[in-house]
Amino acid sequence: MFSLFERPPKRPRAALISLVRNAELLGLMQSMKQLEYRWNRKYKYPWIFFNDEPFSDEFKAATQNLTSAECYYEVIPKEHWSLPDWIDEGRFMNSLEYLGTIGVGKGWMISYRHMCRWNSGFFYKHPRLKDFDWYWRVEPDVHFFCDIDYDVFRFMNDNNLKYGFNMNILDDARSFPSLWSRTRTFINAHPDLIHPEADLDWILDAHNGGEYNNCQFFSNFEIGDLRFFRSQANEEYFNWLDRGGGFFYERYGDAPIHTLSVAMFVPKREIWFFQDIGYQHDINR
């Protein structure tokens, strides 16, 4: 309770965001039902849905029926979901065939390359998010098993945190063979952008010449500060990787890129493990 002369704390400018297709409606409804029941019915943070094509009336009606919070339905700009002009299309097609042949997960899917690129370097640029500082990424087909009895966005804000995660994973390193060498070159070219308290030891393999050990935050669950992703350091890192073509000639994922960016530009004290949020994604059972 606040006195008459004391202002209540300002509500964080935050949103729940989801990149989702119309065909994934049932899976998203599963996620929304649980997160609304476990948490958001108490806080009513808005939902923002992104798609590379317009959402159907069915999708809008079904999702609005699951929350009393505001809902927004956004189409991704074409320039954020298409082949850049510096990419060799023939080489890209060869990459799709090769990674599909050797069994790299979703290595043959064109849409998956665009999705990874958008999640890595474009989601935070969308005009709908310009008035927001915080986001919680929510995927279809996820489960929340426990009540969450505090405002996670206020917790992040009040404790000066930049990035929150729930689990770490190992991905198929064949999908991004050049990622660490490109990152090392970036570090050497831009030492001024690396945070003085950066700790890369936990993601490097001391028994393999200091190579990237492939440990990464599972970015399908992340609670983050949009101002960090808009920062000069993160933007320059993404652009460095993007111009190298790794999203199309290989299969760079947003999980390792977010992990490396956070490790380079955010001190450990500003990263939080949300171990109290009971979470499961169906693809990681």
C-alpha positions in Angstrom: 0.0 0.0 0.0 1.4 3.4 -1.0 0.8 6.6 1.0 -1.0 9.6 -0.5 2.3 11.3 -1.1 4.1 8.3 -2.6 3.9 7.3 -6.2 3.3 3.7 -7.0 6.2 2.1 -9.0 5.9 2.6 -12.7 4.7 -0.4 -14.6 7.4 -1.7 -17.0 6.8 -1.2 -20.7 6.7 -4.9 -21.5 5.0 -7.4 -23.7 4.6 -11.1 -24.4 5.7 -11.8 -28.0 5.3 -14.8 -30.3 6.4 -15.5 -33.8 3.7 -17.9 -35.0 1.8 -19.0 -38.1 -1.9 -19.4 -38.5 -1.4 -23.1 -38.7 0.1 -23.2 -35.2 -3.0 -21.8 -33.6 -3.7 -24.9 -31.4 -0.2 -25.0 -30.2 -0.2 -21.4 -29.3 -3.5 -21.7 -27.5 -2.0 -24.3 -25.3 0.9 -21.9 -24.4 -1.4 -19.0 -23.9 -3.9 -20.8 -21.7 -1.2 -21.9 -19.3 0.7 -18.7 -19.1 -2.4 -16.7 -18.7 -3.6 -19.0 -15.9 -0.2 -19.2 -14.2 0.8 -15.6 -14.5 -0.6 -13.0 -16.9 -4.2 -12.9 -15.7 -2.8 -11.1 -12.7 -0.7 -8.6 -14.7 -2.4 -8.3 -18.1 0.7 -7.6 -20.2 -0.2 -7.3 -23.9 0.4 -10.1 -26.4 2.1 -9.2 -29.7 1.9 -11.8 -32.4 4.2 -11.7 -35.5 3.8 -13.5 -38.8 5.3 -13.2 -42.3 1.7 -13.2 -43.6 -1.6 -11.7 -42.2 -3.3 -13.5 -39.3 -6.6 -15.1 -40.0 -9.8 -13.9 -38.3 -10.0 -17.3 -36.7 -6.5 -16.8 -35.2 -7.4 -13.4 -33.9 -10.7 -14.4 -32.3 -9.3 -17.6 -30.7 -6.4 -15.8 -29.1 -8.4 -12.8 -27.9 -10.7 -15.2 -26.2 -7.9 -16.5 -24.0 -6.8 -13.2 -22.4 -8.2 -9.9 -21.1 -5.0 -8.2 -22.1 -4.6 -6.3 -25.4 -3.6 -8.3 -28.4 -1.7 -7.0 -31.5 -1.3 -8.8 -34.8 1.7 -7.7 -36.8 3.1 -8.6 -40.3 6.9 -8.8 -40.6 8.2 -6.3 -43.2 9.2 -8.1 -46.4 12.8 -6.8 -46.2 13.2 -8.6 -42.9 12.0 -12.0 -44.3 13.6 -12.2 -47.7 17.0 -13.0 -49.2 19.4 -10.0 -48.9 20.9 -8.8 -52.2 24.4 -9.8 -51.1 23.5 -13.5 -50.8 24.3 -15.8 -53.7 21.0 -17.7 -54.3 22.7 -20.6 -56.0 25.1 -21.1 -53.0 22.1 -20.8 -50.7 20.2 -23.5 -52.5 23.2 -25.8 -52.3 23.4 -25.2 -48.6 19.7 -26.2 -48.2 20.4 -29.4 -50.1 23.6 -30.2 -48.3 22.4 -29.6 -44.7 19.2 -31.5 -45.4 21.2 -34.4 -46.8 23.5 -34.7 -43.8 20.6 -34.6 -41.4 20.9 -31.1 -39.8 17.5 -30.4 -38.2 15.4 -28.1 -40.5 18.5 -27.5 -42.5 16.5 -27.8 -45.7 13.8 -25.3 -44.8 13.9 -21.8 -46.3 11.5 -20.4 -43.8 13.6 -21.6 -40.9 16.6 -19.6 -42.2 14.4 -16.4 -42.3 13.0 -17.2 -38.8 16.5 -17.6 -37.3 17.6 -14.4 -38.9 14.6 -12.4 -37.8 14.8 -13.7 -34.2 18.5 -12.8 -34.2 18.5 -9.3 -35.5 15.1 -7.9 -36.5 12.4 -8.7 -34.0 13.4 -5.8 -31.7 13.3 -3.4 -34.7 9.6 -4.0 -35.4 7.7 -0.7 -35.1 5.2 -2.3 -32.7 7.9 -2.8 -30.2 9.3 0.8 -30.3 7.3 1.8 -27.2 8.4 -1.3 -25.2 11.5 -2.0 -23.1 11.0 -5.6 -22.2 9.8 -8.8 -23.8 9.0 -12.4 -22.9 9.2 -14.8 -25.9 6.5 -17.4 -25.9 6.4 -20.3 -28.4 3.6 -22.6 -29.4 3.4 -26.0 -27.6 5.0 -24.9 -24.3 3.9 -25.7 -20.8 4.1 -23.7 -17.6 3.6 -25.9 -14.6 3.8 -23.6 -11.6 2.1 -20.4 -10.5 4.4 -17.3 -10.9 3.6 -15.0 -8.1 5.6 -11.9 -9.0 6.0 -9.6 -11.9 9.0 -10.9 -13.9 9.4 -7.7 -15.8 9.5 -5.6 -12.7 12.0 -8.1 -11.2 14.2 -7.7 -14.3 13.9 -3.9 -14.2 14.4 -3.4 -10.5 17.5 -5.7 -10.4 19.1 -4.1 -13.5 19.0 -7.4 -15.4 19.4 -7.6 -19.2 18.6 -11.2 -20.0 16.7 -14.1 -18.4 16.8 -17.7 -19.4 15.3 -21.0 -18.2 17.5 -23.8 -19.7 20.7 -24.3 -21.7 21.0 -26.7 -24.6 23.5 -28.1 -27.1 22.6 -27.7 -30.8 24.0 -29.5 -33.9 27.3 -27.7 -34.4 27.2 -28.7 -38.1 24.6 -26.0 -38.5 27.0 -23.1 -37.8 30.6 -24.2 -38.4 31.9 -20.7 -39.1 30.1 -18.9 -36.2 32.9 -19.0 -33.7 35.6 -18.0 -36.1 33.5 -15.1 -37.3 32.8 -14.1 -33.7 36.5 -14.3 -32.9 37.3 -12.0 -35.8 34.6 -9.6 -34.6 36.2 -9.5 -31.1 39.6 -8.7 -32.6 38.2 -6.0 -34.8 36.0 -4.4 -32.1 37.7 -4.9 -28.7 36.1 -1.6 -27.5 32.6 -3.1 -27.8 33.3 -6.1 -25.5 32.1 -5.5 -21.9 35.1 -5.2 -19.4 33.3 -7.8 -17.2 32.5 -10.2 -20.1 33.0 -13.8 -19.2 33.4 -16.2 -22.1 35.0 -19.0 -20.2 31.8 -20.9 -19.7 31.1 -21.2 -23.5 34.7 -22.1 -24.5 36.2 -25.5 -24.5 39.7 -25.4 -22.8 40.4 -28.9 -24.0 39.8 -28.0 -27.6 41.9 -24.9 -28.2 39.3 -22.5 -26.8 36.7 -23.3 -29.4 33.0 -22.6 -28.8 31.6 -25.5 -26.8 28.2 -25.2 -28.3 26.4 -24.4 -25.0 23.6 -22.0 -25.6 20.6 -20.4 -23.9 17.4 -22.0 -25.1 16.1 -18.9 -26.7 12.6 -20.2 -27.2 12.2 -19.1 -23.6 13.8 -15.7 -22.9 12.9 -12.6 -21.0 15.0 -9.7 -22.2 15.7 -6.0 -22.3 15.0 -4.7 -25.8 17.3 -1.8 -25.2 20.2 -4.3 -25.0 19.3 -5.8 -28.3 19.1 -2.3 -29.8 22.5 -1.4 -28.5 25.4 -0.5 -30.7 27.4 -3.6 -29.7 24.6 -6.1 -30.4 23.7 -4.4 -33.7 27.2 -4.3 -34.9 27.7 -8.0 -34.0 24.5 -9.1 -35.8 25.4 -7.0 -38.9 28.9 -8.6 -38.9 27.4 -12.1 -39.0 24.6 -11.2 -41.4 27.0 -9.7 -44.0 29.0 -12.9 -43.8 26.0 -14.9 -45.0 25.9 -17.5 -42.2 22.1 -17.5 -42.0 21.9 -18.7 -45.5 25.1 -20.5 -46.4 25.0 -22.3 -43.1 22.1 -22.5 -40.6 23.0 -19.9 -37.9 20.4 -20.0 -35.1 19.2 -17.2 -32.9 20.0 -19.3 -29.8 23.8 -19.4 -30.2 23.9 -15.8 -31.5 21.9 -14.5 -28.5 24.2 -16.5 -26.2 27.4 -15.2 -27.7 26.1 -11.6 -27.8 25.0 -11.8 -24.1 28.3 -13.3 -23.1 30.3 -10.6 -24.9 28.3 -7.5 -24.0 26.5 -8.3 -20.7 28.3 -9.0 -17.3 27.2 -12.2 -15.5 25.5 -10.2 -12.8 23.0 -8.9 -15.3 21.9 -12.4 -16.5 19.3 -14.3 -14.6 18.4 -18.0 -14.4 14.6 -18.3 -13.9 14.8 -21.7 -12.2 11.6 -21.1 -10.4 9.5 -21.0 -13.6 8.4 -24.6 -14.4 8.7 -24.7 -18.1 8.7 -27.3 -20.9 8.8 -27.1 -24.6 7.4 -30.1 -26.5 10.5 -30.3 -28.8 12.8 -30.7 -25.7 10.9 -33.4 -23.7 
